[in-house]
Amino acid sequence: MKRKIKAVGRALGPVQALSLLAAAWTALGAGITRAEDRVTIRGAYYREPSTRVIQPVVEISKDLPDGFDVDARYLVDTITSASAAAGTAVDTIFTEVRNEAGLRVGKNWERTRATLAYKYSAESDYWSHTFVGSLAQRFWGDTATVAASGGLSLDAVGFRGRTPPCLAGGSASCPLDVVFGGLAYTQVLSPVAIAQINLDSAYLSGFLGNPYRTAPGTGYEVLPDSRLRSAVSLRAAYYFPQSETGVQFQYRYYWDFEPGSSPNPWAISAHTLEGRVYRRLTRDLEVRLLYRQYFQNHAGLWCDVASNPGCSAMDDLNLPYLTTDPKLGPLRTEYPEVKLIWDAEALRPYRFFRWFAAGTFEISYGRYYQNDSFGNAHVLQTGYSMPY
C-alpha cells in the first residue's frame, strides 16, 4: 500500500499524494487498508542469543466489482529457542510452529469505507480467533479522515506438564478473551505536511501469563485475570519536494491497569519515540532510515531476581501476584534500521527476469539493543510485491 502511494505521488501533485498518505495512515491506525490486485511474498528472520524466528508470509489482494475488495494472507512462524519457560523440563532446545490465516473484505463508497476481517492463529498450546470491523469517513475535500475500529479475540491457552486452577471442570484449555477498539483522525495540514492522532484500548480477561514460567518461592507465576491496556499516539510527516525526501515522526504513550484493583498490580507506563527518513536515490531505488526508542517502567507485580534473588512476595503492594517476566520489568530498547526499496523496471529487457519487472523488491536490516535478559537481536526482512 505504501509503495503504491509513493508511485502515485510522483505522477500527482503533493496534495493528492498526501491525501492518499492520509488514507494509508488511517488504515494503519484502524486496520482498514484498501486491497488491490497484488501478490506479496515476504520473509523475516529474527535472531537473539537464545531464540531464532523465521516467518514467511504470502498475501493476495483483489479489487472486486461494486466497490468491494478482498485480501487474504497466510504466514508461518517457526520459533527455535532454549527456554525452560516453554514447557520443557530443563533449559533445552525446542521448536514451535505457529500458523496464521486471515481474510479481510472491504466495501468503498464515495467517501466511506467499511471492512470486516477474521484471523485464525494456532500453535501446539495456543489458539486464537479474531474478528475486526472498521469504518472510515473522509471530510473537507478529502483532506481529513476519521476512522473507528473494534473487535473481539477469543483465545485458548493450553498447558503441558501442569494443571492450573482455570482447567477445572475437565476443560482442555484456559480462555483469554480480548475486546479492543480504536479511533484515528488524520488531517492534511499543507501540500507537504500531514498529522494524525490515534487512540486505542484493549480489555483482556482470562489467563494472562506464561503457562510455564516460574517465580521464586511461589512455583508458577501468578498474574491477575484482567488487564486494560490503552495508548495514544501522535504522528506527523513532512515532504521536501526538491530533494525528494520525506520525514516522519511518531510519539506513543502507553499505560495499563487492572480494573477495580487498588493498588494497581500492572502499573506499566511506556514511551515510544520513532523517526523515519525516506530518500529517493535514483529513479527506481529508495532508502528508508528508521530509529526507535522505547522506555518502560516495571510492573508492580514484577520480581527483580537479579538484584534480589530471594524475592517471593509483593510485600509493598500486599497482593498475591508475582512474575519474573523480563518484558514486565524496567525495559529500554533501541532499534535502528535501514531499508532499500527497488522498482524492478530495469529487469524488463532481460527475457528470463522480465516477469519480475512489474514488481518491487524490499530488503531491510535492523538491530535491537535491549537491556533485558533476552539480549540484543538481529532482524532481517525481505519481500517482493507485484500486481497481477
ABEGO torsion letter per residue (X at the ends): XAAAAAAAAAABBAAAAAAAAAAAAAAAAAGABBBBBBBBBBBBBBBBAABBBBBBBBBBBBBBBGGBBBBBBBBBBBBBBBBAAAGBABBBBBBBBBBBBBBBBBBBBAABBBBBBBBBBBBAABBBBBBBBBBBBBBGGGABBBBBBBBBBBBBBBBBGBBBAAABGGBABBBBBBBBBBBBBBBBABAABBBBBBBBBBBBBEBABBAABBBBGAEBBBBBABBBBBBBBBBBBBBBAAAGBBBBBBBBBBBBBBBGBOBBAAGBBBBBBBBBBBBBABAABBBBBBBBBBBBBBBAABBBAAABAABABBAAAGBABBBABAAABBBBBBBBBBBBBBBAAAAAABAAAAAAAABBBBBBBBBBBBABAAEBBBBBBBBBBBBX
